[in-house]
Amino acid sequence: METGPLIGSILPFIVLFAGLFFVMRATNRHYQKHVHEVNTVNQEIADTNREMIAELREIKQLLKDRN
């Protein structure tokens, strides 16, 4: 059995899978960056919400004390 035809028939698949691997790797990196950005924004929103809730509780207490 000659290895030439065997390599010639398998080589395109190896190149294809290697290309797909690198494309998927780049896509995953981009996705991970996006996830990090979204998590950062979500954390900022959660922090702002906590601050607003604390301020509203203070206002509520001030209004209770007035009455």
Backbone as JSON, one array per atom type, in Angstrom:
{
  "sequence": "METGPLIGSILPFIVLFAGLFFVMRATNRHYQKHVHEVNTVNQEIADTNREMIAELREIKQLLKDRN",
  "N": [[0.85, -1.18, 0.0], [0.62, 2.1, -0.92], [1.72, 5.15, 0.5], [1.39, 7.65, -0.53], [-1.1, 8.17, -2.1], [-2.84, 7.8, 0.04], [-2.12, 9.8, 1.9], [-2.64, 11.96, 0.25], [-5.4, 11.8, 0.07], [-6.24, 12.15, 2.65], [-5.09, 14.51, 3.55], [-6.51, 16.92, 2.65], [-8.72, 16.85, 4.4], [-7.49, 17.09, 6.88], [-6.41, 19.66, 6.67], [-8.8, 21.09, 6.38], [-10.09, 20.57, 8.87], [-8.19, 21.69, 10.59], [-8.35, 24.36, 9.81], [-11.03, 24.89, 10.53], [-10.78, 24.54, 13.27], [-9.15, 26.74, 14.01], [-10.81, 28.86, 13.26], [-13.02, 28.42, 14.93], [-11.77, 28.75, 17.38], [-11.02, 31.47, 17.3], [-13.57, 32.58, 17.16], [-14.59, 31.78, 19.63], [-12.92, 33.24, 21.36], [-13.74, 35.85, 20.73], [-16.4, 35.68, 21.57], [-16.04, 35.22, 24.32], [-14.9, 37.67, 25.1], [-17.09, 39.32, 24.61], [-18.93, 38.28, 26.46], [-17.61, 38.97, 28.82], [-17.74, 41.78, 28.67], [-20.53, 42.15, 28.79], [-21.07, 41.06, 31.32], [-19.69, 42.91, 32.89], [-21.16, 45.27, 32.43], [-23.63, 44.43, 33.45], [-22.94, 44.12, 36.15], [-22.38, 46.77, 36.83], [-24.94, 47.86, 36.53], [-26.31, 46.44, 38.53], [-24.94, 47.39, 40.8], [-25.65, 50.1, 40.7], [-28.4, 49.86, 41.04], [-28.48, 48.86, 43.66], [-27.48, 51.08, 45.06], [-29.52, 52.94, 44.5], [-31.7, 51.73, 45.73], [-30.87, 51.86, 48.39], [-30.88, 54.65, 48.75], [-33.59, 55.16, 48.35], [-34.65, 53.84, 50.55], [-33.63, 55.45, 52.58], [-35.0, 57.84, 52.03], [-37.6, 56.95, 52.43], [-37.48, 56.42, 55.17], [-37.01, 59.0, 56.15], [-39.41, 60.23, 55.42], [-41.16, 58.76, 56.99], [-40.3, 59.55, 59.52], [-41.04, 62.2, 59.49], [-43.78, 62.16, 59.7]],
  "CA": [[0.0, 0.0, 0.0], [1.41, 3.32, -1.03], [1.26, 6.2, 1.42], [1.13, 8.87, -1.31], [-2.54, 8.39, -2.29], [-3.5, 7.88, 1.34], [-1.87, 11.16, 2.4], [-3.34, 12.87, -0.65], [-6.84, 11.77, 0.32], [-6.5, 12.58, 4.03], [-4.56, 15.85, 3.76], [-7.53, 17.98, 2.6], [-9.53, 16.83, 5.61], [-6.67, 17.63, 7.97], [-6.37, 21.11, 6.46], [-10.14, 21.6, 6.67], [-10.32, 20.54, 10.31], [-7.3, 22.68, 11.21], [-8.96, 25.67, 9.55], [-12.22, 25.01, 11.38], [-10.31, 24.69, 14.65], [-8.7, 28.11, 14.23], [-11.98, 29.74, 13.17], [-13.8, 28.24, 16.16], [-10.99, 29.33, 18.47], [-11.17, 32.92, 17.2], [-14.96, 32.88, 17.5], [-14.72, 31.61, 21.07], [-12.28, 34.39, 22.0], [-14.63, 37.0, 20.55], [-17.56, 35.45, 22.43], [-15.62, 35.41, 25.71], [-14.78, 39.12, 25.3], [-18.45, 39.85, 24.67], [-19.49, 37.86, 27.75], [-16.97, 39.78, 29.86], [-18.32, 43.12, 28.58], [-21.91, 42.09, 29.28], [-21.01, 40.87, 32.77], [-19.27, 44.18, 33.48], [-22.31, 46.18, 32.38], [-24.62, 43.92, 34.41], [-22.46, 44.43, 37.5], [-22.59, 48.21, 37.03], [-26.38, 48.07, 36.72], [-26.65, 45.91, 39.85], [-24.41, 48.33, 41.79], [-26.49, 51.3, 40.65], [-29.68, 49.5, 41.65], [-28.29, 48.79, 45.12], [-27.38, 52.46, 45.55], [-30.84, 53.57, 44.41], [-32.54, 51.13, 46.78], [-30.43, 52.43, 49.67], [-31.37, 56.03, 48.79], [-35.05, 55.12, 48.53], [-34.91, 53.48, 51.95], [-33.38, 56.65, 53.38], [-36.12, 58.75, 51.8], [-38.75, 56.36, 53.1], [-37.31, 56.63, 56.61], [-37.21, 60.44, 56.4], [-40.84, 60.51, 55.33], [-41.79, 58.17, 58.18], [-39.95, 60.39, 60.66], [-41.79, 63.46, 59.38], [-45.18, 61.95, 60.12]],
  "C": [[0.89, 1.24, 0.0], [0.84, 4.38, -0.09], [0.92, 7.49, 0.69], [-0.36, 9.12, -1.52], [-3.29, 8.53, -0.97], [-3.34, 9.28, 1.94], [-2.62, 12.18, 1.55], [-4.84, 12.9, -0.4], [-7.19, 12.27, 1.72], [-6.1, 14.03, 4.26], [-5.62, 16.95, 3.64], [-8.42, 18.02, 3.84], [-8.77, 17.39, 6.81], [-6.61, 19.15, 7.87], [-7.72, 21.73, 6.8], [-10.4, 21.64, 8.17], [-9.42, 21.52, 11.05], [-7.86, 24.08, 11.01], [-10.18, 25.9, 10.42], [-11.83, 25.22, 12.84], [-9.91, 26.14, 14.93], [-9.86, 29.11, 14.15], [-12.81, 29.63, 14.45], [-13.08, 28.85, 17.36], [-11.12, 30.86, 18.48], [-12.59, 33.35, 17.59], [-15.17, 32.78, 19.01], [-14.08, 32.78, 21.82], [-13.17, 35.62, 21.91], [-15.84, 36.87, 21.48], [-17.2, 35.69, 23.89], [-15.44, 36.9, 26.03], [-16.16, 39.75, 25.45], [-19.1, 39.51, 26.01], [-18.91, 38.7, 28.87], [-17.54, 41.2, 29.86], [-19.73, 43.15, 29.14], [-21.93, 41.92, 30.79], [-20.6, 42.15, 33.48], [-20.43, 45.17, 33.52], [-23.37, 45.73, 33.38], [-24.22, 44.23, 35.84], [-22.65, 45.91, 37.81], [-24.06, 48.51, 37.28], [-26.79, 47.6, 38.11], [-26.15, 46.85, 40.95], [-25.26, 49.59, 41.86], [-27.84, 51.02, 41.31], [-29.58, 49.43, 43.17], [-28.21, 50.19, 45.73], [-28.75, 53.14, 45.56], [-31.77, 53.02, 45.49], [-32.17, 51.7, 48.14], [-30.94, 53.87, 49.82], [-32.88, 56.06, 49.01], [-35.42, 54.73, 49.96], [-34.68, 54.67, 52.87], [-34.53, 57.64, 53.25], [-37.36, 58.25, 52.51], [-38.67, 56.6, 54.61], [-37.51, 58.1, 56.97], [-38.69, 60.8, 56.37], [-41.59, 59.93, 56.53], [-41.53, 59.06, 59.4], [-40.71, 61.71, 60.65], [-43.19, 63.31, 59.95], [-45.27, 61.51, 61.52]]
}
